[in-house]
Amino acid sequence: MGVHYIEHPLVQHKITLMRDKTTGSKEFRELIAETAMLMCYEATRDLPTKEIDITTPIAMAKSKIISGRKLAFVPILRAGLGMMDGVMSMVPAAKVGHIGVFRDPGTHTPVEYYVKLPEDIAERDAILLDPMLATGQSAIHAVDLLKQAGVVRIKFMCIIASPEGLEALTAAHPDIDIYCGVQDACLNADKYIVPGLGDAGDRIFGTK
């Protein structure tokens, strides 16, 4: 368990483009999805496989398929939705849950407003999705909810994280793996990641 940094050049290149304040909503959405797809490749590296017999156009062959564990992707609303197209393109058979949490502007604490998880979520590996890990409180709350629902194997995937958020999440849930594109310098007084990329939700949906 621990923090896994995705240092692939394509991921880092796309994060740079996302940071640019001149990047418009359409391109930003595309970059979020593409980055999530590349990160999903790493986050699913430990999926078990089994060998089966198949017939190719040339001959019989033994080849591997994924076996034994089912996946669920759970975006933290609303910004996590921006990562869904990317991860679902990699694992189209996965089920999807949603956890709606917003940060109270005064206290910076998480406020839950929506939870809908697959009925068999306890039988699945869950990958939580949120582009930004700032204070870590929303992520901690989301992991709490998944554990209460019976999920045993949980991963958290974010594109940019603050040191404070990583420390808080690993302290609260040392048993989960965190997949992160880059760790930034710090949080500012308003609890935004510095240098970050602004409000990911606003930039995905063009609301500011």
TIRO-2110 file (N, C-alpha, C; in Angstrom, 1 decimal):
// TIRO-2110
0.8, -1.2, 0.0, N, 1, A
0.0, 0.0, 0.0, CA, 1, A
0.9, 1.2, 0.0, C, 1, A
0.3, 2.4, -0.4, N, 2, A
1.1, 3.6, -0.4, CA, 2, A
0.7, 4.4, -1.6, C, 2, A
1.6, 5.4, -1.9, N, 3, A
1.4, 6.4, -3.0, CA, 3, A
2.2, 5.9, -4.2, C, 3, A
1.6, 5.8, -5.4, N, 4, A
2.2, 5.5, -6.6, CA, 4, A
2.2, 6.6, -7.6, C, 4, A
3.3, 7.2, -7.9, N, 5, A
3.3, 8.3, -8.8, CA, 5, A
3.4, 7.8, -10.3, C, 5, A
2.6, 8.4, -11.1, N, 6, A
2.6, 8.0, -12.5, CA, 6, A
3.4, 9.0, -13.3, C, 6, A
4.7, 8.6, -13.5, N, 7, A
5.6, 9.6, -14.1, CA, 7, A
5.8, 9.4, -15.6, C, 7, A
4.9, 8.7, -16.2, N, 8, A
5.0, 8.5, -17.7, CA, 8, A
5.0, 9.9, -18.4, C, 8, A
5.9, 10.0, -19.4, N, 9, A
5.9, 11.3, -20.1, CA, 9, A
4.6, 11.8, -20.7, C, 9, A
3.8, 10.9, -21.1, N, 10, A
2.5, 11.3, -21.7, CA, 10, A
1.6, 11.9, -20.6, C, 10, A
1.6, 11.3, -19.4, N, 11, A
0.8, 11.8, -18.3, CA, 11, A
1.3, 13.2, -17.9, C, 11, A
2.6, 13.3, -17.8, N, 12, A
3.2, 14.6, -17.3, CA, 12, A
2.9, 15.7, -18.4, C, 12, A
3.0, 15.4, -19.6, N, 13, A
2.7, 16.3, -20.7, CA, 13, A
1.3, 16.8, -20.6, C, 13, A
0.4, 15.9, -20.5, N, 14, A
-1.1, 16.3, -20.4, CA, 14, A
-1.4, 17.1, -19.2, C, 14, A
-0.7, 16.8, -18.1, N, 15, A
-0.9, 17.6, -16.9, CA, 15, A
-0.5, 19.0, -17.1, C, 15, A
0.6, 19.2, -17.8, N, 16, A
1.1, 20.6, -18.1, CA, 16, A
0.1, 21.3, -18.9, C, 16, A
-0.5, 20.7, -19.9, N, 17, A
-1.5, 21.3, -20.8, CA, 17, A
-2.7, 21.7, -19.9, C, 17, A
-3.1, 20.8, -19.0, N, 18, A
-4.3, 21.1, -18.2, CA, 18, A
-4.0, 22.3, -17.2, C, 18, A
-2.8, 22.4, -16.8, N, 19, A
-2.5, 23.5, -15.9, CA, 19, A
-2.7, 24.9, -16.5, C, 19, A
-2.4, 25.0, -17.8, N, 20, A
-2.5, 26.3, -18.5, CA, 20, A
-3.8, 26.9, -18.5, C, 20, A
-3.9, 28.1, -18.0, N, 21, A
-5.2, 28.8, -17.8, CA, 21, A
-5.9, 29.1, -19.1, C, 21, A
-5.1, 29.1, -20.2, N, 22, A
-5.7, 29.4, -21.5, CA, 22, A
-6.3, 28.1, -22.2, C, 22, A
-6.2, 26.9, -21.6, N, 23, A
-6.8, 25.7, -22.1, CA, 23, A
-8.3, 25.8, -21.9, C, 23, A
-9.1, 25.7, -22.9, N, 24, A
-10.5, 25.8, -22.9, CA, 24, A
-11.2, 24.5, -22.3, C, 24, A
-12.5, 24.6, -22.1, N, 25, A
-13.2, 23.5, -21.4, CA, 25, A
-13.1, 22.2, -22.3, C, 25, A
-13.3, 22.3, -23.6, N, 26, A
-13.4, 21.1, -24.5, CA, 26, A
-12.0, 20.4, -24.4, C, 26, A
-10.9, 21.1, -24.6, N, 27, A
-9.6, 20.5, -24.5, CA, 27, A
-9.3, 20.0, -23.1, C, 27, A
-9.7, 20.7, -22.1, N, 28, A
-9.5, 20.3, -20.7, CA, 28, A
-10.2, 19.0, -20.4, C, 28, A
-11.5, 18.8, -20.9, N, 29, A
-12.2, 17.6, -20.7, CA, 29, A
-11.5, 16.4, -21.4, C, 29, A
-11.0, 16.7, -22.6, N, 30, A
-10.3, 15.6, -23.3, CA, 30, A
-9.0, 15.2, -22.6, C, 30, A
-8.3, 16.2, -22.1, N, 31, A
-7.0, 15.9, -21.4, CA, 31, A
-7.3, 15.1, -20.1, C, 31, A
-8.3, 15.5, -19.3, N, 32, A
-8.7, 14.8, -18.1, CA, 32, A
-9.0, 13.3, -18.4, C, 32, A
-9.8, 13.1, -19.5, N, 33, A
-10.2, 11.7, -19.9, CA, 33, A
-9.0, 10.9, -20.3, C, 33, A
-8.1, 11.5, -21.1, N, 34, A
-6.9, 10.8, -21.6, CA, 34, A
-6.0, 10.5, -20.5, C, 34, A
-5.8, 11.4, -19.6, N, 35, A
-4.9, 11.2, -18.5, CA, 35, A
-5.4, 10.1, -17.6, C, 35, A
-6.7, 10.1, -17.3, N, 36, A
-7.3, 9.1, -16.5, CA, 36, A
-7.2, 7.7, -17.2, C, 36, A
-7.3, 7.6, -18.5, N, 37, A
-7.1, 6.4, -19.2, CA, 37, A
-5.7, 5.8, -19.0, C, 37, A
-4.7, 6.7, -19.1, N, 38, A
-3.3, 6.3, -19.0, CA, 38, A
-3.0, 5.9, -17.5, C, 38, A
-3.6, 6.6, -16.6, N, 39, A
-3.4, 6.2, -15.1, CA, 39, A
-4.1, 4.9, -14.8, C, 39, A
-5.2, 4.7, -15.4, N, 40, A
-6.0, 3.4, -15.1, CA, 40, A
-5.1, 2.2, -15.5, C, 40, A
-4.4, 2.4, -16.6, N, 41, A
-3.5, 1.3, -17.0, CA, 41, A
-2.6, 0.9, -15.9, C, 41, A
-2.0, 1.8, -15.2, N, 42, A
-1.1, 1.5, -14.0, CA, 42, A
-1.9, 1.0, -12.8, C, 42, A
-3.1, 1.6, -12.6, N, 43, A
-3.8, 1.3, -11.4, CA, 43, A
-4.4, -0.1, -11.4, C, 43, A
-4.5, -0.7, -12.7, N, 44, A
-5.1, -2.0, -12.8, CA, 44, A
-4.0, -3.1, -13.1, C, 44, A
-2.8, -2.7, -12.9, N, 45, A
-1.6, -3.6, -13.3, CA, 45, A
-1.7, -4.9, -12.5, C, 45, A
-2.3, -4.9, -11.3, N, 46, A
-2.2, -6.1, -10.5, CA, 46, A
-3.5, -7.0, -10.6, C, 46, A
-4.3, -6.7, -11.6, N, 47, A
-5.5, -7.6, -11.8, CA, 47, A
-5.0, -9.0, -12.2, C, 47, A
-5.7, -10.0, -11.6, N, 48, A
-5.3, -11.4, -11.8, CA, 48, A
-5.7, -11.8, -13.2, C, 48, A
-5.0, -12.8, -13.8, N, 49, A
-5.3, -13.3, -15.1, CA, 49, A
-5.3, -14.8, -15.0, C, 49, A
-6.0, -15.5, -16.0, N, 50, A
-5.9, -16.9, -16.1, CA, 50, A
-5.6, -17.2, -17.6, C, 50, A
-5.1, -18.4, -17.8, N, 51, A
-4.8, -18.8, -19.2, CA, 51, A
-5.9, -19.7, -19.7, C, 51, A
-6.3, -19.4, -21.0, N, 52, A
-7.3, -20.1, -21.6, CA, 52, A
-6.8, -20.6, -23.0, C, 52, A
-7.6, -21.6, -23.6, N, 53, A
-7.3, -22.0, -24.9, CA, 53, A
-8.2, -21.3, -25.9, C, 53, A
-7.6, -20.7, -26.9, N, 54, A
-8.3, -20.1, -28.0, CA, 54, A
-7.8, -20.6, -29.3, C, 54, A
-8.7, -20.3, -30.4, N, 55, A
-8.3, -20.7, -31.7, CA, 55, A
-8.0, -19.4, -32.5, C, 55, A
-6.8, -19.1, -32.9, N, 56, A
-6.5, -18.0, -33.8, CA, 56, A
-6.8, -18.4, -35.2, C, 56, A
-6.7, -17.5, -36.2, N, 57, A
-6.8, -17.8, -37.6, CA, 57, A
-5.7, -18.8, -38.1, C, 57, A
-4.7, -19.0, -37.3, N, 58, A
-3.6, -19.8, -37.7, CA, 58, A
-3.5, -21.1, -36.9, C, 58, A
-3.7, -21.1, -35.6, N, 59, A
-3.6, -22.3, -34.8, CA, 59, A
-4.2, -22.1, -33.4, C, 59, A
-4.2, -23.2, -32.7, N, 60, A
-4.6, -23.2, -31.3, CA, 60, A
-3.5, -22.4, -30.5, C, 60, A
-4.0, -21.7, -29.4, N, 61, A
-3.0, -21.0, -28.6, CA, 61, A
-3.5, -20.9, -27.2, C, 61, A
-2.6, -20.7, -26.3, N, 62, A
-2.9, -20.4, -24.9, CA, 62, A
-2.7, -18.9, -24.7, C, 62, A
-3.7, -18.3, -24.1, N, 63, A
-3.6, -16.8, -23.9, CA, 63, A
-4.3, -16.4, -22.6, C, 63, A
-4.0, -15.2, -22.1, N, 64, A
-4.5, -14.8, -20.8, CA, 64, A
-5.6, -13.8, -20.9, C, 64, A
-6.6, -14.0, -20.0, N, 65, A
-7.7, -13.0, -19.8, CA, 65, A
-7.8, -12.6, -18.3, C, 65, A
-8.4, -11.5, -18.1, N, 66, A
-8.6, -11.1, -16.7, CA, 66, A
-9.6, -12.0, -16.0, C, 66, A
-9.3, -12.4, -14.8, N, 67, A
-10.1, -13.4, -14.1, CA, 67, A
-10.1, -13.1, -12.6, C, 67, A
-11.2, -13.4, -12.0, N, 68, A
-11.2, -13.5, -10.5, CA, 68, A
-11.7, -12.3, -9.7, C, 68, A
-11.5, -11.1, -10.3, N, 69, A
-11.9, -9.9, -9.5, CA, 69, A
-12.7, -9.0, -10.5, C, 69, A
-13.8, -8.4, -9.9, N, 70, A
-14.6, -7.5, -10.7, CA, 70, A
-14.4, -6.1, -10.2, C, 70, A
-14.5, -5.1, -11.1, N, 71, A
-14.2, -3.7, -10.8, CA, 71, A
-15.4, -2.8, -10.7, C, 71, A
-15.3, -1.8, -9.9, N, 72, A
-16.3, -0.7, -9.9, CA, 72, A
-15.5, 0.6, -9.9, C, 72, A
-15.9, 1.6, -10.7, N, 73, A
-15.3, 2.9, -10.7, CA, 73, A
-16.3, 3.8, -9.9, C, 73, A
-15.8, 4.6, -9.0, N, 74, A
-16.7, 5.5, -8.2, CA, 74, A
-16.1, 6.9, -8.3, C, 74, A
-16.6, 7.7, -9.2, N, 75, A
-16.2, 9.1, -9.2, CA, 75, A
-16.8, 9.9, -8.0, C, 75, A
-16.0, 10.8, -7.5, N, 76, A
-16.5, 11.7, -6.5, CA, 76, A
-17.0, 12.9, -7.2, C, 76, A
-18.3, 13.2, -7.1, N, 77, A
-18.9, 14.3, -7.9, CA, 77, A
-18.5, 15.6, -7.3, C, 77, A
-18.4, 16.6, -8.3, N, 78, A
-18.7, 16.4, -9.7, CA, 78, A
-17.5, 16.2, -10.5, C, 78, A
-16.3, 16.7, -10.1, N, 79, A
-15.1, 16.7, -10.9, CA, 79, A
-14.7, 15.3, -11.3, C, 79, A
-15.0, 14.3, -10.5, N, 80, A
-14.6, 12.9, -10.8, CA, 80, A
-15.2, 12.4, -12.1, C, 80, A
-16.4, 13.0, -12.4, N, 81, A
-17.1, 12.5, -13.7, CA, 81, A
-16.2, 12.8, -14.9, C, 81, A
-15.3, 13.7, -14.8, N, 82, A
-14.5, 14.0, -16.0, CA, 82, A
-13.5, 12.9, -16.3, C, 82, A
-13.2, 12.0, -15.3, N, 83, A
-12.3, 10.9, -15.5, CA, 83, A
-13.0, 9.7, -16.0, C, 83, A
-14.3, 9.6, -16.0, N, 84, A
-15.0, 8.4, -16.3, CA, 84, A
-14.8, 7.9, -17.7, C, 84, A
-14.9, 8.7, -18.7, N, 85, A
-14.8, 8.3, -20.1, CA, 85, A
-13.4, 7.5, -20.3, C, 85, A
-12.4, 8.1, -19.7, N, 86, A
-11.1, 7.5, -19.8, CA, 86, A
-11.0, 6.1, -19.2, C, 86, A
-11.5, 6.0, -18.0, N, 87, A
-11.3, 4.7, -17.3, CA, 87, A
-12.3, 3.6, -17.9, C, 87, A
-13.5, 4.1, -18.3, N, 88, A
-14.4, 3.1, -18.9, CA, 88, A
-14.0, 2.6, -20.2, C, 88, A
-13.2, 3.4, -20.9, N, 89, A
-12.7, 2.9, -22.2, CA, 89, A
-11.7, 1.8, -22.0, C, 89, A
-11.1, 1.8, -20.8, N, 90, A
-10.1, 0.7, -20.5, CA, 90, A
-10.8, -0.5, -19.9, C, 90, A
-11.9, -0.3, -19.1, N, 91, A
-12.6, -1.5, -18.5, CA, 91, A
-14.1, -1.2, -18.7, C, 91, A
-14.6, -1.5, -19.9, N, 92, A
-16.0, -1.2, -20.2, CA, 92, A
-17.0, -2.0, -19.4, C, 92, A
-16.5, -3.2, -18.9, N, 93, A
-17.4, -4.1, -18.1, CA, 93, A
-17.6, -3.6, -16.7, C, 93, A
-16.8, -2.7, -16.2, N, 94, A
-16.9, -2.2, -14.8, CA, 94, A
-18.2, -1.6, -14.5, C, 94, A
-18.7, -1.8, -13.3, N, 95, A
-19.9, -1.1, -12.8, CA, 95, A
-19.5, 0.3, -12.3, C, 95, A
-20.5, 1.2, -12.1, N, 96, A
-20.2, 2.5, -11.7, CA, 96, A
-21.0, 2.9, -10.5, C, 96, A
-20.4, 3.5, -9.5, N, 97, A
-21.1, 4.1, -8.4, CA, 97, A
-20.9, 5.6, -8.4, C, 97, A
-21.6, 6.4, -7.6, N, 98, A
-21.4, 7.8, -7.5, CA, 98, A
-21.4, 8.3, -6.0, C, 98, A
-20.5, 9.1, -5.7, N, 99, A
-20.5, 9.7, -4.3, CA, 99, A
-20.4, 11.2, -4.5, C, 99, A
-21.5, 11.9, -4.1, N, 100, A
-21.5, 13.4, -4.2, CA, 100, A
-21.1, 14.0, -2.9, C, 100, A
-20.0, 14.8, -2.9, N, 101, A
-19.5, 15.5, -1.7, CA, 101, A
-19.0, 16.8, -2.2, C, 101, A
-19.4, 17.9, -1.5, N, 102, A
-18.8, 19.2, -1.8, CA, 102, A
-18.2, 19.7, -0.5, C, 102, A
-17.2, 20.6, -0.7, N, 103, A
-16.5, 21.2, 0.4, CA, 103, A
-17.2, 22.5, 0.9, C, 103, A
-17.5, 22.5, 2.2, N, 104, A
-18.1, 23.7, 2.7, CA, 104, A
-17.2, 24.8, 2.6, C, 104, A
-17.6, 26.0, 2.0, N, 105, A
-16.7, 27.1, 1.8, CA, 105, A
-16.1, 27.7, 3.0, C, 105, A
-16.9, 27.6, 4.1, N, 106, A
-16.4, 28.2, 5.4, CA, 106, A
-15.5, 27.3, 6.2, C, 106, A
-16.0, 26.1, 6.4, N, 107, A
-15.2, 25.2, 7.2, CA, 107, A
-14.3, 24.3, 6.5, C, 107, A
-14.4, 24.2, 5.1, N, 108, A
-13.6, 23.3, 4.3, CA, 108, A
-13.8, 21.8, 4.6, C, 108, A
-14.9, 21.5, 5.3, N, 109, A
-15.2, 20.1, 5.6, CA, 109, A
-16.2, 19.5, 4.6, C, 109, A
-16.1, 18.2, 4.4, N, 110, A
-17.0, 17.6, 3.3, CA, 110, A
-18.4, 17.5, 3.7, C, 110, A
-19.3, 17.8, 2.7, N, 111, A
-20.7, 17.7, 2.9, CA, 111, A
-21.3, 16.7, 1.9, C, 111, A
-21.8, 15.6, 2.4, N, 112, A
-22.3, 14.6, 1.5, CA, 112, A
-23.7, 14.9, 1.0, C, 112, A
-24.0, 14.8, -0.3, N, 113, A
-25.3, 15.1, -0.8, CA, 113, A
-25.9, 14.0, -1.7, C, 113, A
-25.1, 13.0, -2.0, N, 114, A
-25.6, 11.9, -2.9, CA, 114, A
-24.7, 10.7, -2.8, C, 114, A
-25.3, 9.5, -2.7, N, 115, A
-24.5, 8.3, -2.7, CA, 115, A
-25.4, 7.2, -3.4, C, 115, A
-24.8, 6.6, -4.5, N, 116, A
-25.5, 5.5, -5.2, CA, 116, A
-24.4, 4.6, -5.6, C, 116, A
-24.4, 3.4, -5.1, N, 117, A
-23.4, 2.4, -5.3, CA, 117, A
-24.0, 1.1, -5.9, C, 117, A
-23.3, 0.3, -6.7, N, 118, A
-23.8, -0.9, -7.2, CA, 118, A
-24.2, -1.9, -6.1, C, 118, A
-25.3, -2.6, -6.3, N, 119, A
-25.8, -3.5, -5.2, CA, 119, A
-24.7, -4.5, -4.8, C, 119, A
-23.8, -4.9, -5.7, N, 120, A
-22.8, -5.9, -5.4, CA, 120, A
-21.4, -5.3, -5.2, C, 120, A
-21.4, -4.0, -4.7, N, 121, A
-20.2, -3.3, -4.6, CA, 121, A
-19.2, -4.0, -3.6, C, 121, A
-19.7, -4.7, -2.6, N, 122, A
-18.9, -5.4, -1.6, CA, 122, A
-18.1, -6.5, -2.3, C, 122, A
-18.5, -7.0, -3.4, N, 123, A
-17.9, -8.1, -4.1, CA, 123, A
-16.8, -7.6, -5.2, C, 123, A
-16.7, -6.2, -5.2, N, 124, A
-15.8, -5.7, -6.3, CA, 124, A
-14.7, -4.9, -5.7, C, 124, A
-13.6, -4.8, -6.5, N, 125, A
-12.5, -3.8, -6.2, CA, 125, A
-13.1, -2.5, -6.6, C, 125, A
-12.9, -1.4, -5.8, N, 126, A
-13.4, -0.1, -6.1, CA, 126, A
-12.2, 0.8, -6.4, C, 126, A
-12.3, 1.6, -7.4, N, 127, A
-11.3, 2.7, -7.7, CA, 127, A
-12.1, 4.0, -7.6, C, 127, A
-11.7, 4.8, -6.6, N, 128, A
-12.3, 6.1, -6.4, CA, 128, A
-11.6, 7.1, -7.4, C, 128, A
-12.3, 8.0, -8.0, N, 129, A
-11.8, 8.9, -8.9, CA, 129, A
-12.1, 10.4, -8.5, C, 129, A
-11.0, 11.2, -8.5, N, 130, A
-11.2, 12.6, -8.2, CA, 130, A
-9.9, 13.3, -8.8, C, 130, A
-10.0, 14.2, -9.7, N, 131, A
-8.8, 14.8, -10.3, CA, 131, A
-7.9, 15.5, -9.3, C, 131, A
-8.5, 16.1, -8.2, N, 132, A
-7.7, 16.8, -7.2, CA, 132, A
-7.8, 16.2, -5.8, C, 132, A
-6.7, 16.0, -5.2, N, 133, A
-6.7, 15.7, -3.8, CA, 133, A
-6.1, 16.9, -3.0, C, 133, A
-7.0, 17.7, -2.5, N, 134, A
-6.6, 18.9, -1.8, CA, 134, A
-6.4, 18.7, -0.3, C, 134, A
-7.4, 18.9, 0.5, N, 135, A
-7.3, 18.6, 1.9, CA, 135, A
-7.4, 17.2, 2.2, C, 135, A
-8.0, 16.4, 1.3, N, 136, A
-8.1, 14.9, 1.5, CA, 136, A
-9.4, 14.5, 2.2, C, 136, A
-10.2, 15.5, 2.7, N, 137, A
-11.3, 15.2, 3.5, CA, 137, A
-12.4, 14.5, 2.7, C, 137, A
-12.7, 15.0, 1.5, N, 138, A
-13.7, 14.4, 0.7, CA, 138, A
-13.3, 12.9, 0.3, C, 138, A
-12.0, 12.7, 0.0, N, 139, A
-11.5, 11.4, -0.3, CA, 139, A
-11.7, 10.4, 0.9, C, 139, A
-11.3, 10.9, 2.1, N, 140, A
-11.4, 10.2, 3.3, CA, 140, A
-12.9, 9.8, 3.6, C, 140, A
-13.8, 10.7, 3.4, N, 141, A
-15.2, 10.5, 3.5, CA, 141, A
-15.7, 9.4, 2.5, C, 141, A
-15.3, 9.5, 1.3, N, 142, A
-15.7, 8.5, 0.3, CA, 142, A
-15.2, 7.1, 0.6, C, 142, A
-13.9, 7.0, 1.1, N, 143, A
-13.4, 5.7, 1.4, CA, 143, A
-14.2, 5.2, 2.6, C, 143, A
-14.5, 6.0, 3.6, N, 144, A
-15.3, 5.6, 4.7, CA, 144, A
-16.6, 5.0, 4.2, C, 144, A
-17.3, 5.6, 3.3, N, 145, A
-18.6, 5.1, 2.7, CA, 145, A
-18.4, 3.8, 2.1, C, 145, A
-17.3, 3.6, 1.3, N, 146, A
-17.1, 2.3, 0.6, CA, 146, A
-16.8, 1.2, 1.6, C, 146, A
-16.0, 1.5, 2.6, N, 147, A
-15.8, 0.5, 3.6, CA, 147, A
-17.0, 0.1, 4.4, C, 147, A
-17.9, 1.1, 4.7, N, 148, A
-19.2, 0.8, 5.3, CA, 148, A
-20.1, -0.1, 4.5, C, 148, A
-19.9, 0.1, 3.1, N, 149, A
-20.7, -0.8, 2.2, CA, 149, A
-20.1, -2.2, 2.0, C, 149, A
-18.9, -2.4, 2.7, N, 150, A
-18.3, -3.7, 2.6, CA, 150, A
-17.2, -3.9, 1.7, C, 150, A
-16.7, -2.8, 1.0, N, 151, A
-15.7, -3.0, 0.1, CA, 151, A
-14.3, -3.2, 0.8, C, 151, A
-13.6, -4.2, 0.3, N, 152, A
-12.3, -4.5, 1.0, CA, 152, A
-11.1, -4.0, 0.3, C, 152, A
-11.2, -4.0, -1.1, N, 153, A
-10.0, -3.5, -1.8, CA, 153, A
-10.4, -2.2, -2.5, C, 153, A
-9.7, -1.1, -2.1, N, 154, A
-10.0, 0.2, -2.6, CA, 154, A
-8.7, 0.9, -3.0, C, 154, A
-8.9, 1.6, -4.2, N, 155, A
-7.8, 2.4, -4.7, CA, 155, A
-8.3, 3.8, -4.9, C, 155, A
-7.4, 4.8, -4.8, N, 156, A
-7.8, 6.2, -5.0, CA, 156, A
-6.9, 6.7, -6.2, C, 156, A
-7.6, 7.3, -7.2, N, 157, A
-6.8, 7.8, -8.3, CA, 157, A
-7.1, 9.3, -8.5, C, 157, A
-6.0, 10.1, -8.4, N, 158, A
-6.1, 11.5, -8.6, CA, 158, A
-5.0, 12.0, -9.6, C, 158, A
-5.2, 13.1, -10.2, N, 159, A
-4.2, 13.7, -11.1, CA, 159, A
-3.2, 14.6, -10.4, C, 159, A
-3.7, 15.4, -9.6, N, 160, A
-2.8, 16.3, -8.8, CA, 160, A
-3.2, 16.2, -7.3, C, 160, A
-2.1, 16.2, -6.5, N, 161, A
-2.4, 16.1, -5.0, CA, 161, A
-1.5, 17.1, -4.3, C, 161, A
-2.0, 17.5, -3.1, N, 162, A
-1.2, 18.3, -2.2, CA, 162, A
-0.5, 17.4, -1.2, C, 162, A
0.6, 17.8, -0.6, N, 163, A
1.2, 17.0, 0.4, CA, 163, A
0.3, 16.8, 1.6, C, 163, A
-0.5, 17.9, 1.9, N, 164, A
-1.4, 17.8, 3.0, CA, 164, A
-2.5, 16.7, 2.8, C, 164, A
-3.0, 16.7, 1.6, N, 165, A
-4.0, 15.7, 1.2, CA, 165, A
-3.5, 14.3, 1.3, C, 165, A
-2.3, 14.1, 0.7, N, 166, A
-1.7, 12.8, 0.8, CA, 166, A
-1.5, 12.3, 2.2, C, 166, A
-1.0, 13.2, 3.0, N, 167, A
-0.7, 12.8, 4.4, CA, 167, A
-2.0, 12.5, 5.1, C, 167, A
-3.1, 13.3, 4.9, N, 168, A
-4.3, 13.0, 5.6, CA, 168, A
-5.0, 11.7, 5.1, C, 168, A
-5.0, 11.5, 3.9, N, 169, A
-5.6, 10.2, 3.3, CA, 169, A
-4.8, 9.0, 3.8, C, 169, A
-3.5, 9.0, 3.7, N, 170, A
-2.7, 7.9, 4.1, CA, 170, A
-2.8, 7.6, 5.6, C, 170, A
-2.9, 8.7, 6.4, N, 171, A
-3.1, 8.5, 7.8, CA, 171, A
-4.4, 7.9, 8.2, C, 171, A
-5.5, 8.4, 7.5, N, 172, A
-6.8, 7.9, 7.8, CA, 172, A
-7.1, 6.5, 7.2, C, 172, A
-6.5, 6.2, 6.1, N, 173, A
-6.7, 4.9, 5.4, CA, 173, A
-5.4, 4.3, 4.9, C, 173, A
-4.5, 3.9, 5.8, N, 174, A
-3.2, 3.4, 5.3, CA, 174, A
-3.3, 2.1, 4.5, C, 174, A
-4.4, 1.5, 4.4, N, 175, A
-4.6, 0.2, 3.7, CA, 175, A
-5.0, 0.4, 2.2, C, 175, A
-5.1, 1.6, 1.7, N, 176, A
-5.5, 1.8, 0.3, CA, 176, A
-4.2, 2.3, -0.5, C, 176, A
-4.3, 2.0, -1.8, N, 177, A
-3.3, 2.4, -2.7, CA, 177, A
-3.7, 3.7, -3.3, C, 177, A
-2.8, 4.7, -3.5, N, 178, A
-3.2, 6.0, -4.1, CA, 178, A
-2.3, 6.1, -5.4, C, 178, A
-3.0, 6.4, -6.5, N, 179, A
-2.3, 6.6, -7.8, CA, 179, A
-2.4, 8.1, -8.1, C, 179, A
-1.3, 8.7, -8.3, N, 180, A
-1.2, 10.2, -8.4, CA, 180, A
-0.3, 10.6, -9.6, C, 180, A
-0.8, 11.6, -10.3, N, 181, A
0.0, 12.1, -11.4, CA, 181, A
1.2, 12.9, -11.0, C, 181, A
0.9, 13.8, -10.0, N, 182, A
2.0, 14.7, -9.5, CA, 182, A
1.6, 15.2, -8.2, C, 182, A
2.6, 15.4, -7.3, N, 183, A
2.4, 16.1, -6.0, CA, 183, A
2.8, 17.5, -6.2, C, 183, A
1.9, 18.5, -5.8, N, 184, A
2.3, 19.9, -5.9, CA, 184, A
2.8, 20.4, -4.6, C, 184, A
3.0, 21.7, -4.5, N, 185, A
3.8, 22.3, -3.4, CA, 185, A
3.0, 22.3, -2.1, C, 185, A
1.8, 22.8, -2.1, N, 186, A
1.0, 23.1, -0.9, CA, 186, A
-0.4, 23.5, -1.2, C, 186, A
-1.1, 23.8, -0.1, N, 187, A
-2.5, 24.4, -0.2, CA, 187, A
-2.4, 25.8, 0.2, C, 187, A
-3.2, 26.7, -0.5, N, 188, A
-3.2, 28.1, -0.1, CA, 188, A
-4.3, 28.3, 1.0, C, 188, A
-4.5, 29.5, 1.4, N, 189, A
-5.4, 29.8, 2.5, CA, 189, A
-6.8, 29.4, 2.2, C, 189, A
-7.2, 29.3, 0.9, N, 190, A
-8.5, 28.9, 0.5, CA, 190, A
-8.6, 27.4, 0.3, C, 190, A
-7.5, 26.7, 0.6, N, 191, A
-7.4, 25.2, 0.5, CA, 191, A
-7.5, 24.8, -1.0, C, 191, A
-6.9, 25.6, -1.9, N, 192, A
-6.7, 25.2, -3.3, CA, 192, A
-5.2, 24.8, -3.4, C, 192, A
-5.0, 23.8, -4.3, N, 193, A
-3.7, 23.3, -4.5, CA, 193, A
-2.9, 24.3, -5.3, C, 193, A
-1.6, 24.5, -4.8, N, 194, A
-0.7, 25.5, -5.5, CA, 194, A
0.5, 24.7, -6.0, C, 194, A
0.8, 24.9, -7.3, N, 195, A
0.2, 25.7, -8.3, CA, 195, A
-1.1, 25.2, -8.9, C, 195, A
-1.3, 23.9, -8.8, N, 196, A
-2.6, 23.3, -9.2, CA, 196, A
-3.0, 23.6, -10.6, C, 196, A
-4.3, 23.6, -10.8, N, 197, A
-4.9, 24.0, -12.1, CA, 197, A
-6.2, 24.7, -12.0, C, 197, A
-6.5, 25.2, -10.8, N, 198, A
-7.8, 25.9, -10.5, CA, 198, A
-8.8, 24.9, -10.1, C, 198, A
-10.1, 25.2, -10.2, N, 199, A
-11.2, 24.3, -9.9, CA, 199, A
-11.4, 23.4, -11.0, C, 199, A
-11.1, 22.1, -10.8, N, 200, A
-11.3, 21.1, -11.9, CA, 200, A
-12.7, 21.0, -12.4, C, 200, A
-13.7, 21.0, -11.5, N, 201, A
-15.1, 20.9, -11.9, CA, 201, A
-15.5, 22.1, -12.7, C, 201, A
-15.1, 23.3, -12.3, N, 202, A
-15.5, 24.5, -13.1, CA, 202, A
-14.9, 24.4, -14.5, C, 202, A
-13.6, 23.9, -14.6, N, 203, A
-12.9, 23.9, -15.9, CA, 203, A
-13.5, 22.7, -16.8, C, 203, A
-13.9, 21.6, -16.2, N, 204, A
-14.5, 20.5, -16.9, CA, 204, A
-15.8, 20.9, -17.5, C, 204, A
-16.7, 21.6, -16.7, N, 205, A
-18.0, 21.9, -17.1, CA, 205, A
-18.3, 23.3, -17.6, C, 205, A
-17.2, 24.1, -17.6, N, 206, A
-17.3, 25.5, -18.1, CA, 206, A
-18.2, 26.4, -17.3, C, 206, A
-18.2, 26.1, -15.9, N, 207, A
-19.1, 26.9, -15.1, CA, 207, A
-18.5, 28.1, -14.5, C, 207, A
-17.2, 28.4, -14.9, N, 208, A
-16.6, 29.7, -14.4, CA, 208, A
-15.6, 30.1, -15.4, C, 208, A
END
